[in-house]
Amino acid sequence: MSEFPRFLNIPLADWIDSFMDWVLISFSDVFDAIGHVFLMMLLNIERFFLWVPWWLIIAFVGILAWRVMHKWTMGVVMAGLLVLIGSFGYWKMAMMTLALTTSAVVVSLAVGIPIGIFMAKSDLAETIIRPILDAMQTMPSFVYLIPALMLFGLGKVPALFATLIYAVPPVIRLTNVGIRQVSKDTIEAARAFGASPRQILFDVQMPLAVPSIMVGINQTTMMALAMVVIASMIGARGLGLEVLLAINRIEVGRGFEAGLCIVFLAIIIDRITNALATQQQKNLES
Amino acid sequence: MEYNNQADQTGEICVEVNGLWKIFGKKAGEILNSDIRFESKEAILEKTGNVMAVRDVSFSVTRGEFFVIMGLSGSGKSTLIRMLLRLIDSTRGSIRVNGADILKYSKKQLRSFRRHTTGMVFQYFGLFPHRTVLDNVAYGLKVRGVSKEERYASAQEAVETVGLRGWENYHPSALSGGMQQRVGIARALTINPEILLMDEPFSGLDPLIRREMQDELIELQDKVQKTIIFVTHDLHEALKLGDRIAIMRDGKIVQIGAPEDVITSPADDYVREFVQDASPAKVLTAGGIMEQPEALLYEWQGPKAALHTLRDIKEDYAFMVSRNRHLLGLVTLNRLKTVIQNDGSSLNEAFEPDPPTTSPDVILEDLFPTAAEADYPIAVVDEDGKFMGEIQISSIFENMIQGKEAHADE
């Protein structure tokens, strides 16, 4: 029997473990601080969603869907999906999930758009960041749970952190693509009139990248929502936890209900952000 | 006396380019220091993988001049015009604008130079698709940090100058190609630059629109009197617009001269081939072929004195002018005799008040309709109505034939 030679073994797992140990010991204060900020944000958003009366949220979503999709029927459908979530008895859970998703998206944009800009401005940055993004997206999402758990313990914050890592690549990628695809002629014209790199970025590149960035936001949101179920394994409450419990107890009906609620949320968010992205594109073309 | 489009070379020099080189590629320095630089573009590309775009170009442009750089694609003309505001950096040489070497400018100085001194118009317009026409036109001032109110006021003025009133709030995509380029021109005019750089601005437009835009540009130039550096691959456009033309080939300037010089004495075979099918009717101007009449009549002269003058020069007509040489009319021998027979005492009874006239910069082709109707020579007058010379109908055709022969001979 041929065996892979032992002397070629690379103890990557050991290295990563000791690296994590070192990070934990050296930067525990930093992670505590970050964790605190994340927690405050998350709690406030959650409190807000639970504070707003349910009918107001349904009305808001209905009207928003109608306005951005230019069809009143879509408004009714979207509002109807929310009503269904409520009638399944999952309103509160759905709001918690929504809060976690929103927080993850907000942080993703805050981190992802600047990274995307940086990546667009430097070819070297692009060559380095691109494979990292590939890895982040192809790595089984459960893997993120472990470092998140180690850094932030159990609860909402590690869930947010794991969701962030899983969901941030699309917005980085599409910001990069959006800026890079701005026509050279347009940028040259701005340069010819004496625009500084900063003015070119904010006057020309960013506005023209908006449709692309909107697509990135849409994808990031979808991925964040998908990660929510997995994140519940380390303590995020909400719809994900319901699914998890249903799996543990083999309660098909309960699992199906909670799963359906996630699907409804996904449809609502997807259609609305998608319509916004299309609208941005149209604005540019008209 | 000799009127042509030649720039006043004694005028103040605005742009002065000296020994300018541009090589695209990593071995630029190496090539410049070896004899490879004299080889053809293709040979250099094959040997080094680098592209020789502009080689040893020198020229100067005087203030208010319309300077055209003409060449086929790949001749380096677009690279050259971009180097004039450092959108592309040169490999070697100097570019002086109002005496200052812009190649030595810091980034900040360069931005200030682009914001105040130059305005550029692009072949593919380079408009901002997400901004309205007015915002596009105002962009140069926005970059400068001018207040919204002020920059919109200037932009509005420029929009009206190029005839786009009413389109201010549309996006560029709603406009036709010709209109988009008007926006491009207005954008450059708004910052009131000293130098207008135009990179094939009309090449993307269909021929009718192109002609219209050329005419408007000439009109505009009369009004604003900018120094214009204009790049084109179209010989007719170059001949029509330029005070002087620089012809580029393989990155080199092979000839610089007034349109008529280029047509009548091409510097080499390349230029000759280029101008082969340029019709002299499109190049030669009324001012270029006019002659001075042997005599003029003056308004204070009596009919008999006038008759004497006509007999003296053996002509049956003469132009009559006022004390400050304003053209009053045409006096013919027959009319004059009638007046004398009727004992008329003043020349005023003997002249036809509206003889056919033309201005000096009209090309021969456009003179044909006037010539067809004229019984007597055509008077050339300047914009104030001052008499400058006359054109015999026969000389129009003689000049065209000579112009053709001049480059068919060689």
Interface residues (C-beta under 8 A of the other chain):
Chain A: D185 T186 E188 A189 A190 R191 A192 F193 G194 A195 S196 Q199 D203 V204 P207 L208 N283 L284 E285 S286
Chain B: L85 L87 L110 R111 S112 F113 R114 R115 H116 T118 G119 M120 F122 Y124 F125 G126 L127 F128 P129 H130 Y139 G140 K142 V143 R144 H171 S173 A174 R187 I191 L197
